[in-house]
């Protein structure tokens, strides 16, 4: 006969599995929270990405999206947090202008091209240099205790 203690050893893990509790996929993630402003005002709806400074295939980057107050929380592959390390920060905020419903015109015939639509236009709402890890000059070191209130104020470039 199996004792009550043995039953608990089988029952508890089974209940945890059924209830949806799971262990994180990545170990060692630390919390990173911050605020991004543009010209001193909260930047809402911007995509934020922390890419490892010396990025190599297989490296993990953290991503988030700013809320109405410009605040974000980073996640890595759906898990909260990122691994400690050096990162280049990118921020993307675009306005997407819907496609023109009129098909483009064939330059040779002057007739509309059936089944084709003009591509949507993308208009950056912040300086483009922040949108790529190759052009961004924003770097941050994330330590083992994470970042509780990291801040970035984006400003327009000088003409």
C-alpha positions, 0 to 999 in steps of 0.5 A: 500500500502507498503511504499518504506522503508518496501520494502527495509526491505524485499528486502535487506535480500533477496538479501543477501541470494541469493548473498551467503552472510552468517553469520559466524557459530561460534561467537568469532573467532580470527585470527591466522597466523604464520610461521613454519620452520624446521631446519631454513627453511620454512616447506611447505605442513605441516598440523598444528592443534591447539587443546584445551589444556584440550580437551573435546568432542565438543571442537573446534580445528583450522587447517591450512596448510603451504605454500611454505614460511611456512606460515599458517592461521588457520580455525575452521570448515571452518571459518577463525580463532579460539576461544581464549584459551590455545592450544597444537600445532601439526604439521604433515609432512609426505612422503607417499611412494606409495603401492607396486603394487605386491600383498603381499604373503601368508606366508603359501602357498608362493603365491600372495594373489589375490585382496590385495595390500601392504599398503602404507608406511608413513615416517615422515619428521619431529620429530614424537613428533610434530604429536600428542597432547599427545606428542607435547610440544608446547603450545600457549595461543590465546588471544582475539586479536588473533596472527598475526605472531606466529612462530615455528622452529622445530629442530631434537631431540638430539641423 
